[in-house]
Amino acid sequence: MKQTLQVNIDNGKNYLIEISDNSFEKLNRGIDEATKGQKRLIVISKKVYDLYYTRLNFSEDELFILKDGEKEKNYKNYLKIIEKAVELGLTRKDAMVAVGGGVAGDLTGFAASTYMRGIDFIQVPTTLLSAVDSSVGGKTAIDLAEAKNIIGTFYQPKAVFININFLNTLDKRQFMSGLGEVLKYAFIENNCGYQTALYLFEFLTLGCEKIMQKEPLTIIRMIEYCLNLKIAVVNQDEKECGLRKVLNFGHTLAHALETITKYKKYTHGEAVVYGMFFIIEWAYNHEYISYSYYRLSKELLEKYGFKPLDKSFPVEKIIEIMKKDKKASDGKITFIIPCDKKQVKEIKLTPAEASCMF
């Protein structure tokens, strides 16, 4: 099965997204066609290289093998990728290809956006999280120890190839991490401007068993629905001036948790789920949402085996990190909170006000 979606941004940065369970032979043909006549640098995650290299049509000399983990999304690896591009003799007419999860995609996209002021960039996401979120929309970044995604660009890929066969070898923790981002979309879908007969909130509620079994048709439909929501947002607001901020639901606390634990304790999706539990609880306690929606929201997260983070927060350190978050402005910390069924809104709190949330 194959589904094709299209991103249509006002400035003409349009591209196709292919979601399929096709053979790797067809995936190779798609990548080769997208980079026809170009030299290319393939940035591939170590796990994907170990598991799939013999099934992918890449030559060893065009590869940069990236270790796995958020801690690898740093300026040292960024410079190594740039140096590899110089070594290969890449010009402005050539391309970089990211094959891996969000770390590989973010890092390669940032390198492609800055090498010779920008060359073509292809996304081949191999995790659920990167498939439903980070591979689409054009956000690229590297981290510093003090803040996540603090250095980056908005740079759209030339094409995105999502092959769900990669998910067959994804371990349970990483699959659940991806579901964290999937669940996020259920809480913001009424903001996105995408209309359909079947809503994601209900789809996730009714389809839990098939999703957890990675049933191919169900997974393709789930990814397609999430990306249709994201595309609807990005088409209207590429650079997060307004509407795109809704995609940050759960992320203010999530990024702080990832940073304070040096990107070693929580996966991104886990941190997002903890952020959603936290802000849903706060919104209910401050009468932004009804008890019935509060209960439904918690039940949906818990249906997939997630629980709130059962520990006290180092509030002062968390607030200091939030103050440095790229979403902060005018000395205030930005939170995206639920305000109605499947709908969210932005609020800004002073650090003193934010510290009272904990």
KOLROTI-790504 format. One record per atom (N, C-alpha, C): residue in three letters; x, y, z. Coordinates in steps of 0.2 Angstrom, whole numbers, plus 5000, padded with zeros to 4 digits. Layout:
alaXYZ...
***
This chain:
met500449945000met500050005000met500450065000lys500250114996lys500650184996lys500150234996gln500350285001gln499950355001gln500450404999thr500250454996thr500650514994thr500250574996leu500650615000leu500450685003leu500850735000gln500550795000gln500950854997gln500950915002val501550945003val501651005007val501651065002asn501151115003asn501151164998asn501251235003ile501851255003ile501951315007ile501951375002asp501751435005asp501551495001asp502151514996asn502751504999asn503351524996asn503651474990gly503251434989gly503351384983gly503851324985lys503951314992lys504351264994lys503851194995asn503651174989asn503251114989asn503651044988tyr503350994992tyr503650934991tyr503250874993leu503350814990leu502950754991leu503250714997ile502750685001ile502850635006ile502550565004glu502950515004glu502750455002glu502750405008ile502150375010ile502050335015ile501850265012ser502250215014ser502150145011ser502450095015asp502250035013asp502549975015asp502849935010asn503049975005asn503349944999asn504049905000ser504349874996ser504949834996ser505549894997phe506049865000phe506649915000phe506949924993glu506749884988glu506949894981glu506649954979lys505949964980lys505650024978lys505850084982leu505950074988leu506250134992leu506850164989asn507350114987asn507950134984asn507850174977arg507350144973arg507250174967arg506950254968gly506550254973gly506350324975gly506850374977ile507350354981ile507850394983ile508350404977asp508450354973asp508950364967asp508650414963glu507950414962glu507650464957glu507650534960ala507550534966ala507550604969ala508250634969thr508750594969thr509450624969thr509750614962lys509350604957lys509650584950lys510150644948gly510750624946gly511250674943gly511550704948gln511450694955gln511750724960gln512250684964lys512850714966lys513250674971lys512850684978arg512950634982arg512550644989arg512950614994leu512850645000leu513050625007leu512450595010ile512550525012ile512050495016ile512250495023val511850525028val511950525035val511450465038ile511750415040ile511350355042ile511450335049ser510950325053ser511050305060ser511350235061lys511750235066lys512150165067lys511750105067lys511150115071lys510650055071lys510450035064val510250085060val509950075054val510450045049tyr511050075050tyr511650045046tyr511749965047asp511749955054asp511849885056asp511349835053leu510749865053leu510149815052leu509949815044tyr510049875041tyr509849875034tyr510349895029tyr510949905030tyr511449925025tyr511349885019thr511349815020thr511349775014thr510749775009arg510249805012arg509649815008arg509549885005leu509949925007leu509949995004leu510450004999asn510350044994asn510750054988asn511250114989phe511650104994phe512150164996phe512850134995ser513250174993ser513950154993ser514350174999glu514850135002glu515150155008glu515450225008asp515750245002asp516150305002asp515650365003glu514950365002glu514550415002glu514150415009leu514350375014leu514050365020leu514450405026phe514050435030phe514250465037phe513850425042ile514150385046ile513750335051ile513750375057leu513150395059leu513050435065leu512850385071lys513150395077lys512950355083lys512250375085asp511950335089asp511250345090asp511150385097gly510650425098gly510550455104gly510550535103glu510050565107glu510050645106glu510650675108lys511050645112lys511750685113lys512150685107glu512050655102glu512450655096glu512250715091lys511650745093lys511450805089lys511850865091asn512450875090asn512850925093asn513250955087tyr513651005089tyr514051045084tyr514651005082lys514850965086lys515450925083lys515250875077asn514750845078asn514450805072asn514250845067tyr513950905068tyr513750945062tyr514450965058leu514950985062leu515551005058leu515850945054lys515850885057lys516050825054lys515650805047ile515050825048ile514650815042ile514850865036ile514950925038ile515150975034ile515850955031glu516250935035glu516950915032glu516850855027lys516450805029lys516350745024lys516050775018ala515550825018ala515350855012ala515850885007val516350915011val516850945007val517350895004glu517450845008glu517850785006glu517550755000leu516950744999leu516550714994leu516550764988gly516650824989gly516650874984gly515950894982leu515450894987leu514750914986leu514750984984thr514351004979thr514251074976thr513551094978arg513351154976arg512651174977arg512151134974lys512351094969lys511851054965lys511750984968asp512150974973asp512050904976asp511650904982ala511650844985ala511150834990ala511450794996met511050805002met511150765008met510550725009val510650665012val510050615013val510150595021ala509550605024ala509550575031ala509150515032val509450465034val509150395035val509250375042gly508650385046gly508750375053gly508150405057gly508150415063gly507650455067gly507750525067gly507450555072gly507450635072gly508050665073val508550625077val509250655077val509550665071ala509550605067ala509850605060ala509550665056gly508850665056gly508550715052gly508650785053asp508650805060asp508750865062asp509450895060leu509950845062leu510650865061leu510850875054thr510650825050thr510750825042thr510450885039gly509750895041gly509450955038gly509751025040phe510051025046phe510451085048phe511051095044ala511451035043ala512051035039ala511851055031ala511351025029ala511151045022ala510951115021ser510651145026ser510351215025ser510951265026thr511451245029thr512051295029thr512651275025tyr512651215022tyr513251195018tyr513151235011met513651275009met513651325003met512951365003arg512651375009arg512051415010arg511451375008gly511551315007gly510951275006gly510951225000ile510951165001ile510851114996ile510251064997asp510051024992asp509550984993asp509550934999phe509050915001phe508950875007phe508350825007ile508550765008ile508050715007ile507950675014gln507350665017gln507150635023gln506950565022val507250515025val507050445025val506950425033pro506450445036pro506350435043pro506250355044thr506550335050thr506550255051thr506250245058thr506050295062thr505650285068thr504950315067leu504550295072leu503850325072leu503850395073leu504250415078leu504250485080leu504450535074ser505050515070ser505250555065ser504750545059ala504450495058ala503950485053ala503350535054val503050535060val502450575061val502550645063asp503250665064asp503350735066asp503950765063ser504550745065ser505150785064ser505350785056ser505150735053ser505350735046ser505050785041val504450805043val504050855039val503950915043gly504050975039gly503951035041gly504551085041gly505151055040gly505751095039gly506051125045lys505951095051lys506351115057lys506951075057thr507551115057thr508151075058thr508551105064ala508951075067ala509251095073ala509851055076ile510251085080ile510751045085ile510651075092asp510851035097asp510751055104asp511351085107leu511351125112leu511851135116leu511751105123ala512251095127ala512051065134ala511551105138glu511551175137glu511051215140glu510351215138ala510251195131ala509551205128ala509551155122lys508951135121lys508751085116lys508551125110asn508851105104asn508651135097asn508751215097ile509251235101ile509351305101ile509751335095ile510051295091ile510351325085ile510051285079gly509751325075gly509351285069gly509051335064thr508751305059thr508451335053thr507751305052phe507451345048phe506851315044phe507051305037tyr507051245035tyr507351225029tyr506951155027gln506551165022gln506151115019gln506551055015pro506350995016pro506650945012pro506450945005lys506750915001lys506550904994lys506050844993ala506050794997ala505650744997ala505650705004val505150665006val505150625012val504850555010phe505250505012phe505050435010phe505050405017ile504350385018ile504250345025ile504050275023asn504450225025asn504350155024asn504250125030ile503650095032ile503450075038ile503850005040asn504149975035asn504549915036asn505149925041phe505349985042phe505850005047phe505649995054leu504950005055leu504649995061leu504649925064asn504749875060asn504749805062asn505349795067thr505849835066thr506449815071thr506549875076leu506049915076leu506049975081leu505849945088asp506349955093asp506149925100asp505549965103lys505249925108lys504649955110lys504650025113arg505250035117arg505350105120arg505250155114gln505650145109gln505650195103gln504950205100phe504650145099phe503950145096phe503450185101met503550175107met503150215112met503250285112ser503950305111ser504150375111ser503750405105gly503750365099gly503350395093gly502650405095leu502350355098leu501650365100leu501550425105gly502050445108gly501950515112gly501850565108glu502150575102glu502050625097glu501350615094val501150555092val500550535089val499950565093leu500050545100leu499450565105leu499450645105lys499950675104lys499950755105lys499450775099tyr499450745093tyr499050775088tyr498250765090ala498150715094ala497450705096ala497150765100phe497650795104phe497350855108phe497350925104ile497650925098ile497650985095ile497250985088glu496950935086glu496750925080glu496150975078asn495851005082asn495351055081asn495651125079asn496251135081asn496651195079asn496951195072cys496951135069cys497451125063cys497151145057gly496451145056gly496151165050gly496051105045tyr496151045047tyr496050985043tyr495450955045gln494950945040gln494350915041gln494350845038thr494050795042thr493950725040thr493350695043ala493150645041ala492550605044ala492750575050leu493450555051leu493650515057leu494150555060tyr494050565067tyr494550605071tyr495050565074leu495650595075leu496150555077leu496050535085phe495750575089phe495650555096phe495250485096glu494750485092glu494350425092glu494650365088phe495050385083phe495450325080phe495950295085leu496250335089leu496750315094leu496450275099thr495850295101thr495450265106thr495250195104leu494950185098leu494650125095leu495250075093gly495750105090gly496250065087gly496850045090cys496850055097cys497450045101cys497749975100glu497349925100glu497649855099glu497949845093lys497649865087lys498049855081lys498649905080ile498649965083ile499250005083ile499749975087met499649945093met500149915097met500449855093gln500049815089gln500249765085gln500649785079lys500649845078lys500949875072lys500649845065glu499949835065glu499649815059glu499749865054pro500049845048pro500249895043pro499749945041leu499149925039leu498649975036leu498450025042thr498449995048thr498250045053thr498850095054ile499450075054ile500050115055ile500050165050ile499950145043ile499950195038ile499450245039arg498850225040arg498250275041arg498450325047met498750295052met498850335058met499450395056ile499950365053ile500450415050ile500150465046glu499750445041glu499450485036glu499050545040tyr498650525045tyr498150565048tyr498650625052cys499150595055cys499550645059cys499850695054leu500150675049leu500450715044leu499950765040asn499350745039asn498850785036asn498750845041leu498750835048leu498650885053leu499250935052lys499850905052lys500450945053lys500550985046ile500350955040ile500450985034ile499951045034ala499351035037ala498851095037ala499051155041val499451135046val499751185050val500351225047val500851185044val501451205041val501251245035asn500751225031asn500551265025asn500351335027gln500051345033gln499851415035gln500351455038asp500851415042asp501351455046asp501951415046glu502351425041glu502951385041glu503451395046lys503551465048lys504051485053lys503851495060glu503251465062glu503051465069glu502851535071cys502551575067cys502351645069cys501751645073gly501351595072gly500651595076gly500451525077leu500051495072leu499651435072leu500151375074arg500751375071arg501151315072arg501351305079lys501251355083lys501451345090lys501051295094val500451275091val500051225094val500451155094leu500851145089leu501251085089leu501751075095asn501851125099asn502251125105asn501851105111phe501251075110phe500851055116phe501251005120gly501351015126gly501750965130gly502550975130his502751015125his503451025124his503851075129thr503551115132thr503951165136thr504251125142leu503851085146leu504151045151leu504550995148ala504350965142ala504750905139ala505450925138his505550985135his506251005133his506651015139ala506351045144ala506651055151ala506850995154leu506450945154leu506650875157leu507250845153glu507150845146glu507750825142glu508350855144thr508350925144thr508950965145thr509250945152ile508850945157ile509050945164ile509350875165thr509150825161thr509450755162thr509950735157lys510250795153lys510750785148lys510550735143tyr509950735141tyr509650695135tyr509750625136lys509850595142lys510050525144lys509450485147lys509050525150lys508550485154lys507850475151tyr507650525147tyr506950515144tyr507050515136thr506650475132thr506650485125thr506250555124his506250585118his505850645117his505150625118gly504850575115gly504150555116gly503950545123glu504350515127glu504150505134glu504150575138ala504650615136ala504650685139ala503950725137val503750715131val503150755129val502550725132val502550665133val501950635137val501950665144tyr502550665147tyr502550695154tyr502250765154gly502550805149gly502350865148gly501550875147met501250835143met500550835142met500150815148phe500350765152phe500050745158phe500050805163phe500650835163phe500750895168phe500250955166ile500250975160ile499851035158ile499051015158ile498850955156ile498150935157ile497950945164glu498350915169glu498150925176glu498050995178trp498551035176trp498551105178trp497951145174ala497851125168ala497251155165ala496551145168tyr496551075170tyr495951055174tyr495851095181asn496451095184asn496351125191asn496251205190his496351235185his496251305184his495651315179glu495251265178glu494551275175glu494651295168tyr495151275164tyr495151285157tyr494851225153ile494751165156ile494451115153ile493951075158ser493451045156ser492951015160ser493250945163tyr492850925168tyr493050865171tyr493050805166ser492450805162ser492350745157ser492950745152tyr493150805150tyr493750805145tyr494350785148tyr494450815154tyr495050795158tyr495150725159arg494550685161arg494550615162arg494750575155leu494350605150leu494450565143leu495250575141ser495550635142ser496250645140ser496650605144lys496650595151lys497050555154lys496950475152glu496350465151glu496150395149glu496450375143leu496550425138leu496850405131leu497550395132leu497950435136leu498650425137leu498750365141glu498350345146glu498450285150glu498250225146lys497850225141lys497650175137lys498250145133tyr498750185132tyr499350165129tyr499950145134gly499750145140gly500250125145gly500650185148phe500450245147phe500850295149phe500550315156lys501050345161lys500850365167lys501150435168pro500850475173pro501150545174pro501850525178leu502350575177leu502950565180leu502850575188asp503050515191asp502950515198asp503550535202lys503750605202lys504250625206lys504250705206ser504550735211ser504550805212ser505050835207phe504850895205phe505350925200phe505850975204pro506450975201pro506851035204pro506651095201val506151135204val505851185201val506251245198glu506751265203glu507151315201glu507551305194lys507851245194lys508251225188lys507751215182ile507151195183ile506751185177ile506551255174ile506351305179ile506151365177ile506751405173glu507351395176glu507951425172glu508051395165ile507951335164ile507951305157ile507351335153met506751335156met506251365152met506351435150lys506651475154lys506751545152lys507251545146lys507651495145lys508151495139lys507751465133asp507151435134asp506851405129asp506751445123lys506751425117lys506651465111lys505951495110lys505551465114lys504851485113lys504651535118ala505151555123ala505051605128ala505151675124ser504751725127ser504851795124ser504651845129asp504951905129asp504751955133asp504851935140gly505251895142gly505351875149gly504851825151lys504451805147lys503951755149lys504051685146ile503751635149ile503751565147ile503151545144thr503151515138thr502651505134thr502351425135phe501751425137phe501451355137phe500851345132ile500751285130ile500151275126ile499751225130ile499151255131ile498751215136ile498051195133pro497751145135pro497151125132pro496551175135cys496151195130cys495551235132cys494851215131asp494851165126asp494251135124asp494351065121lys493851025120lys493950965117lys494350965111lys494950935111lys495450925105lys495650995103gln495751045107gln495951115105gln496351135111val496851175109val497351205114val497351285112lys497751315117lys497851385116lys498551405119glu498851465118glu499451485120glu499351525126ile499751515132ile499751565137ile500451585139lys500551645142lys501251665143lys501251675151leu501751655155leu501851665162leu502451685163thr502551735168thr503151755171thr503551695174pro504151695175pro504451645179pro504151625186ala503951685189ala503651675196ala503051635195glu502651655190glu501951625189glu502051555187ala502551535183ala502651465181ala502951425186ser503351455191ser503551415197ser502951385201cys502451425201cys501851405205cys501451345202met501651325196met501251275193met501451205196phe502051205199phe502351145201phe502151125208
***
